[in-house]
Amino acid sequence: KWPALAGPMAGRVVGTVAADVKGDSNGDRGIETPMADLMADIIKWGTQSGGSQIAFMNVGGVRASFLVDQISNGEQPGEITYTEAYNVAPFGNLLVSLDMTGQQIKDTLEQQFIAGRPGGRDALGLGVSAGFSYTWDATQPQGSKVVPGTMSLHGVPMDMAATYRVGTINFLANGGDSFSGFMAGTNLLGGKEDLANLVDYLGAHPGITPPADRVTGL
């Protein structure tokens, strides 16, 4: 009986996608992806009340993509239903914002590359929000892959000693996927449930398209 009762909510159109946005946990979790960057943008949007300047989302936590021709409940092509939003963010994580120094952010980015990480994935990528960028060098040793001086916010080089406001989900803030660097953050402020925030964002931003890359690899 539960599918019948949930049907009206599951089939509700909550947004639209104008071009496929791909790169979820079913693919390569060790690289920046359009879906992870989009979800970072959505987290930043949802943590504005907490003052967030930068947001991060782990690729492994993005469980589906937004596809124009994906039909889940008889909707029209390009329409995103609540089912499809839920499939992207099914874990019930909470948004959080916290203070981190430039150095702490750099240290956390380095944790994308950990040899022998539990679970067998040496590389786990983070999606980053618009306005933040950096360059990484795969030939450098673990802990030194982020190229010094390349981290910037809205085109301004970041100060390693300065404090920035970071948005993410509580899974990462608690050190999930070996991203213990987030646990150095202070002044943590809780926020909305991630799926509710995603639905709100989709309603306010029709015609979703893939974001541009924010990370440069050497």
C-alpha positions as CSV (number, residue, x, y, z in Angstrom):
1,K,0.0,0.0,0.0
2,W,2.9,2.3,0.6
3,P,3.7,3.0,-3.1
4,A,0.1,3.9,-3.7
5,L,0.1,6.3,-0.7
6,A,3.5,7.8,-1.7
7,G,2.6,8.1,-5.4
8,P,1.4,11.7,-5.4
9,M,4.4,13.0,-3.6
10,A,6.8,10.8,-5.6
11,G,5.5,12.0,-8.9
12,R,5.4,15.7,-8.0
13,V,7.5,17.8,-10.4
14,V,10.0,19.8,-8.3
15,G,12.2,21.3,-11.0
16,T,13.5,21.0,-14.6
17,V,16.8,20.1,-16.2
18,A,17.8,21.6,-19.5
19,A,20.8,19.4,-20.2
20,D,22.1,16.2,-18.6
21,V,24.1,16.7,-15.4
22,K,26.2,13.6,-14.8
23,G,28.8,12.3,-12.4
24,D,27.3,10.5,-9.5
25,S,28.6,7.7,-7.2
26,N,28.0,5.0,-9.8
27,G,30.9,6.4,-11.8
28,D,34.4,7.5,-10.9
29,R,34.3,8.8,-7.3
30,G,37.8,10.1,-7.4
31,I,37.4,13.1,-9.7
32,E,35.5,16.4,-9.7
33,T,32.1,15.8,-11.5
34,P,29.3,18.2,-12.7
35,M,26.8,16.6,-10.3
36,A,29.1,17.0,-7.3
37,D,29.8,20.6,-8.2
38,L,26.1,21.2,-8.7
39,M,25.4,19.7,-5.3
40,A,28.1,21.9,-3.8
41,D,26.4,25.0,-5.3
42,I,23.1,23.8,-3.8
43,I,24.7,23.4,-0.4
44,K,26.2,26.8,-0.6
45,W,22.8,28.3,-1.5
46,G,21.3,26.5,1.4
47,T,23.9,27.7,3.9
48,Q,23.8,31.3,3.0
49,S,22.1,32.1,6.3
50,G,25.2,30.5,8.0
51,G,27.5,32.8,6.0
52,S,29.0,30.2,3.7
53,Q,31.6,31.4,1.2
54,I,32.6,27.9,-0.2
55,A,30.8,24.6,-0.1
56,F,32.0,21.0,-0.7
57,M,30.2,17.7,-1.5
58,N,31.6,14.3,-1.8
59,V,31.0,12.5,-5.1
60,G,30.2,9.3,-3.3
61,G,27.3,11.0,-1.6
62,V,25.7,12.0,-4.9
63,R,23.7,8.9,-5.6
64,A,22.1,9.7,-9.0
65,S,22.3,12.2,-11.9
66,F,19.8,14.5,-13.5
67,L,19.0,13.4,-17.0
68,V,16.6,15.1,-19.5
69,D,15.2,11.8,-20.8
70,Q,14.9,10.1,-17.4
71,I,11.2,9.4,-16.7
72,S,10.3,8.1,-13.3
73,N,6.6,8.9,-12.8
74,G,5.1,9.6,-16.3
75,E,6.4,13.2,-16.3
76,Q,7.6,15.1,-19.4
77,P,11.2,15.0,-20.5
78,G,13.3,17.5,-18.6
79,E,11.0,17.5,-15.6
80,I,12.6,16.5,-12.3
81,T,10.2,14.6,-9.9
82,Y,10.5,14.3,-6.1
83,T,11.5,10.7,-6.8
84,E,14.5,11.8,-8.9
85,A,15.5,14.4,-6.3
86,Y,15.3,11.7,-3.5
87,N,17.5,9.4,-5.6
88,V,20.2,12.0,-5.7
89,A,20.1,12.7,-1.9
90,P,18.6,9.8,-0.1
91,F,20.6,9.8,3.2
92,G,18.9,12.5,5.2
93,N,22.1,14.5,5.8
94,L,21.9,17.9,7.4
95,L,23.5,21.0,6.0
96,V,26.2,22.6,8.2
97,S,28.4,25.7,8.0
98,L,31.7,26.1,9.9
99,D,34.8,28.2,10.1
100,M,38.0,26.9,8.5
101,T,41.3,28.5,7.7
102,G,42.8,28.4,4.2
103,Q,45.3,25.9,5.5
104,Q,42.6,23.7,6.9
105,I,40.7,23.8,3.6
106,K,44.0,22.9,1.8
107,D,44.6,20.0,4.2
108,T,41.1,18.7,3.6
109,L,41.5,18.9,-0.2
110,E,44.7,16.8,0.2
111,Q,42.5,14.1,1.8
112,Q,41.0,13.4,-1.6
113,F,44.1,11.3,-2.1
114,I,44.8,8.7,0.6
115,A,46.6,5.5,-0.2
116,G,45.0,2.6,1.5
117,R,41.9,4.4,2.5
118,P,39.3,2.1,4.2
119,G,36.9,0.8,1.6
120,G,39.7,0.5,-1.0
121,R,39.3,3.8,-2.8
122,D,42.6,5.7,-2.8
123,A,41.0,8.7,-4.4
124,L,37.6,10.3,-3.4
125,G,36.7,13.6,-5.1
126,L,35.0,16.6,-3.7
127,G,32.7,18.8,-5.7
128,V,33.3,22.5,-5.1
129,S,31.0,25.5,-5.3
130,A,31.2,28.3,-7.9
131,G,33.8,30.9,-7.2
132,F,36.3,28.6,-5.6
133,S,39.1,27.0,-7.7
134,Y,42.5,25.3,-7.3
135,T,45.0,23.2,-9.2
136,W,46.3,19.8,-8.2
137,D,49.3,17.9,-9.5
138,A,48.9,14.1,-9.6
139,T,52.7,13.6,-9.8
140,Q,53.3,15.1,-6.4
141,P,53.4,12.9,-3.2
142,Q,50.4,12.4,-0.9
143,G,49.7,15.5,1.1
144,S,51.3,17.8,-1.5
145,K,49.0,17.5,-4.5
146,V,47.3,20.9,-4.2
147,V,49.6,23.3,-6.0
148,P,50.7,26.1,-3.6
149,G,49.1,29.5,-4.4
150,T,46.4,28.1,-6.7
151,M,43.5,28.1,-4.2
152,S,41.4,31.2,-5.0
153,L,37.9,32.6,-4.1
154,H,36.3,34.7,-6.8
155,G,39.7,35.2,-8.4
156,V,41.4,36.3,-5.2
157,P,44.2,34.1,-3.9
158,M,43.3,32.6,-0.5
159,D,45.2,33.4,2.6
160,M,46.2,30.2,4.4
161,A,46.0,32.0,7.8
162,A,42.6,33.7,7.1
163,T,39.3,32.2,8.2
164,Y,36.5,31.3,5.7
165,R,33.0,30.1,6.1
166,V,32.5,26.6,4.6
167,G,29.2,24.8,3.9
168,T,28.9,21.0,3.7
169,I,26.9,18.1,5.0
170,N,27.1,16.7,8.5
171,F,28.5,13.4,7.1
172,L,31.7,15.2,6.0
173,A,31.7,17.6,8.9
174,N,32.0,14.5,11.1
175,G,34.9,13.1,9.1
176,G,33.1,10.8,6.8
177,D,35.0,9.1,3.9
178,S,38.2,9.9,5.8
179,F,37.8,13.7,5.4
180,S,38.9,14.3,8.9
181,G,40.1,17.8,7.9
182,F,36.5,19.1,8.2
183,M,36.6,18.2,11.9
184,A,39.1,21.0,12.5
185,G,36.3,23.5,11.7
186,T,34.8,25.6,14.4
187,N,31.6,27.6,15.1
188,L,29.5,24.9,13.5
189,L,25.9,25.8,12.7
190,G,23.3,23.3,11.6
191,G,20.9,23.8,8.7
192,K,18.2,22.3,6.6
193,E,17.9,18.6,5.7
194,D,19.8,18.1,2.4
195,L,16.9,16.7,0.4
196,A,14.5,19.5,1.4
197,N,17.2,22.0,0.5
198,L,17.7,20.3,-2.9
199,V,13.9,20.4,-3.6
200,D,13.8,24.1,-2.7
201,Y,16.8,24.9,-4.9
202,L,15.3,23.1,-7.9
203,G,12.0,25.0,-7.5
204,A,13.9,28.3,-7.4
205,H,16.3,27.5,-10.3
206,P,14.4,26.0,-13.3
207,G,16.4,24.7,-16.3
208,I,19.4,23.1,-14.5
209,T,22.5,22.7,-16.7
210,P,26.0,21.2,-16.0
211,P,28.3,23.7,-14.1
212,A,31.7,24.5,-15.5
213,D,34.8,22.7,-14.0
214,R,36.3,24.5,-11.0
215,V,39.4,22.2,-10.5
216,T,42.4,22.1,-12.8
217,G,44.6,18.9,-12.9
218,L,48.2,18.8,-14.1
